């Protein structure tokens, strides 16, 4: 696998997590963000964006449950 191919795959996971978040599918957004974070270098801007999505998904899920 070429380096560019790996980066493209990481982008897909991050995009999926953001899309799920926008649709209110918070559990799916969290799972996708976790997967993206596992494939990204800790602390990089893409990793941080995935972390932000995960946090937003967790907050959204709590609000949905009425917590």
HUJOKA-V712260 format. One record per residue. N is the residue number from 1. RES is the residue in one small letter. PHI is phi in whole degrees, 0 to 359 (999 if undefined). PSI is psi in radians with two decimals (NA if undefined). D_FIRST is the distance of its C-alpha to the first C-alpha in Angstrom with 1 decimal. Layout:
BEGIN
N/RES/PHI/PSI/D_FIRST ; N/RES/PHI/PSI/D_FIRST
END
This chain:
BEGIN
1/x/999/2.30/0.0 ; 2/x/283/2.73/3.8 ; 3/x/303/-0.73/6.5 ; 4/x/299/-0.60/8.2 ; 5/x/295/-0.71/6.3 ; 6/x/296/-0.74/7.1 ; 7/x/295/-0.64/10.4 ; 8/x/296/-0.73/11.1 ; 9/x/297/-0.66/10.9 ; 10/x/295/-0.66/13.2 ; 11/x/295/-0.61/15.5 ; 12/x/297/-0.80/16.0 ; 13/x/298/-0.72/17.3 ; 14/x/293/-0.71/19.5 ; 15/x/295/-0.70/20.8 ; 16/x/298/-0.71/21.7 ; 17/x/294/-0.72/23.6 ; 18/x/294/-0.71/25.6 ; 19/x/297/-0.80/26.4 ; 20/x/298/-0.70/27.7 ; 21/x/299/-0.80/29.7 ; 22/x/297/-0.50/31.3 ; 23/x/272/0.00/32.3 ; 24/x/80/0.26/33.9 ; 25/x/266/1.35/31.6 ; 26/x/292/-0.70/31.6 ; 27/x/295/-0.74/30.4 ; 28/x/295/-0.70/27.3 ; 29/x/299/-0.73/26.7 ; 30/x/295/-0.78/27.0 ; 31/x/298/-0.81/24.6 ; 32/x/295/-0.69/21.9 ; 33/x/295/-0.72/22.6 ; 34/x/301/-0.78/22.4 ; 35/x/297/-0.77/18.9 ; 36/x/298/-0.76/17.7 ; 37/x/298/-0.59/19.5 ; 38/x/293/-0.48/17.8 ; 39/x/264/-0.02/14.3 ; 40/x/247/2.66/15.9 ; 41/x/289/2.24/17.6 ; 42/x/305/2.27/21.2 ; 43/x/90/-0.15/23.6 ; 44/x/285/2.81/21.4 ; 45/x/305/-0.74/22.7 ; 46/x/296/-0.66/20.1 ; 47/x/297/-0.73/20.9 ; 48/x/295/-0.69/24.5 ; 49/x/297/-0.75/24.4 ; 50/x/296/-0.67/23.0 ; 51/x/297/-0.71/25.8 ; 52/x/297/-0.74/28.3 ; 53/x/298/-0.75/27.4 ; 54/x/300/-0.79/27.8 ; 55/x/297/-0.76/31.2 ; 56/x/296/-0.68/32.4 ; 57/x/295/-0.70/31.4 ; 58/x/296/-0.74/33.4 ; 59/x/295/-0.76/36.4 ; 60/x/299/-0.71/36.3 ; 61/x/295/-0.69/36.3 ; 62/x/295/-0.75/39.3 ; 63/x/297/-0.69/41.1 ; 64/x/298/-0.64/40.5 ; 65/x/280/-0.17/42.1 ; 66/x/85/0.39/45.0 ; 67/x/272/NA/44.4
END
